Amino acid sequence: MLELKDVDGEQVMTTTNDGAKLKWNGTQQHMVELYLQHNGWVSDSDLSKKRAAALLCQFFDLSDTKKRPGSNTVESIYQLLKGETDKGDQYKVKYFYDQPKYVKQFDDIKELRK
């Protein structure tokens, strides 16, 4: 069930997922980059990365992003979301978009101003 609320926290609409999904036309990396680099546009502080991956896959059709038949899309998105621990600093997480060869797609998204 999806519950939408307005800015005052009043319930606007409640709906169940009928199986309809938004078609994602980018790659899995693009999806995760957009999600992680949202600049305040997405509030997700109470979600685990595993739950965030499941929700992204629930609401977006990512079927064209699979590299191998039979691969688990939720697990693939989760692996991208969690990143890797930096070998030099165990408290720093490195993401795929931190690699010099990766060209970021969403650098121009401005920070949300309330």
Contacts in CASP RR format, 6 or more apart in sequence:
PFRMAT RR
TARGET T0000
AUTHOR 0000-0000-0000
METHOD contacts of the structure
MODEL  1
MLELKDVDGEQVMTTTNDGAKLKWNGTQQHMVELYLQHNGWVSDSDLSKK
RAAALLCQFFDLSDTKKRPGSNTVESIYQLLKGETDKGDQYKVKYFYDQP
KYVKQFDDIKELRK
1 14 0 8 1.000
1 15 0 8 1.000
1 16 0 8 1.000
1 17 0 8 1.000
2 14 0 8 1.000
2 15 0 8 1.000
2 16 0 8 1.000
2 17 0 8 1.000
3 11 0 8 1.000
3 13 0 8 1.000
3 14 0 8 1.000
4 11 0 8 1.000
4 12 0 8 1.000
4 13 0 8 1.000
4 14 0 8 1.000
4 15 0 8 1.000
5 11 0 8 1.000
5 12 0 8 1.000
6 12 0 8 1.000
17 58 0 8 1.000
17 59 0 8 1.000
21 58 0 8 1.000
21 59 0 8 1.000
21 60 0 8 1.000
21 61 0 8 1.000
22 59 0 8 1.000
22 60 0 8 1.000
22 61 0 8 1.000
23 60 0 8 1.000
23 61 0 8 1.000
23 64 0 8 1.000
24 31 0 8 1.000
24 60 0 8 1.000
24 61 0 8 1.000
24 62 0 8 1.000
24 64 0 8 1.000
24 65 0 8 1.000
25 64 0 8 1.000
26 64 0 8 1.000
26 65 0 8 1.000
27 65 0 8 1.000
28 62 0 8 1.000
28 65 0 8 1.000
28 73 0 8 1.000
28 76 0 8 1.000
28 77 0 8 1.000
28 80 0 8 1.000
29 80 0 8 1.000
29 96 0 8 1.000
29 97 0 8 1.000
29 102 0 8 1.000
30 105 0 8 1.000
30 106 0 8 1.000
31 56 0 8 1.000
31 60 0 8 1.000
31 62 0 8 1.000
31 65 0 8 1.000
31 77 0 8 1.000
32 77 0 8 1.000
32 80 0 8 1.000
32 81 0 8 1.000
32 95 0 8 1.000
32 96 0 8 1.000
33 96 0 8 1.000
33 97 0 8 1.000
33 104 0 8 1.000
33 105 0 8 1.000
33 106 0 8 1.000
34 105 0 8 1.000
34 106 0 8 1.000
34 109 0 8 1.000
35 42 0 8 1.000
35 52 0 8 1.000
35 56 0 8 1.000
35 81 0 8 1.000
36 81 0 8 1.000
36 95 0 8 1.000
36 97 0 8 1.000
37 97 0 8 1.000
37 104 0 8 1.000
37 106 0 8 1.000
37 107 0 8 1.000
37 109 0 8 1.000
38 109 0 8 1.000
39 109 0 8 1.000
39 110 0 8 1.000
39 111 0 8 1.000
39 112 0 8 1.000
40 111 0 8 1.000
40 112 0 8 1.000
41 109 0 8 1.000
41 112 0 8 1.000
44 52 0 8 1.000
47 55 0 8 1.000
49 78 0 8 1.000
49 81 0 8 1.000
49 82 0 8 1.000
50 78 0 8 1.000
52 81 0 8 1.000
53 74 0 8 1.000
53 75 0 8 1.000
53 77 0 8 1.000
53 78 0 8 1.000
53 81 0 8 1.000
54 74 0 8 1.000
56 62 0 8 1.000
56 77 0 8 1.000
57 73 0 8 1.000
57 74 0 8 1.000
57 77 0 8 1.000
62 73 0 8 1.000
62 77 0 8 1.000
63 73 0 8 1.000
65 73 0 8 1.000
66 73 0 8 1.000
66 76 0 8 1.000
80 95 0 8 1.000
80 96 0 8 1.000
82 93 0 8 1.000
83 93 0 8 1.000
83 94 0 8 1.000
83 95 0 8 1.000
83 96 0 8 1.000
84 93 0 8 1.000
84 94 0 8 1.000
84 95 0 8 1.000
85 92 0 8 1.000
85 93 0 8 1.000
85 94 0 8 1.000
86 92 0 8 1.000
86 93 0 8 1.000
86 94 0 8 1.000
96 102 0 8 1.000
97 104 0 8 1.000
END
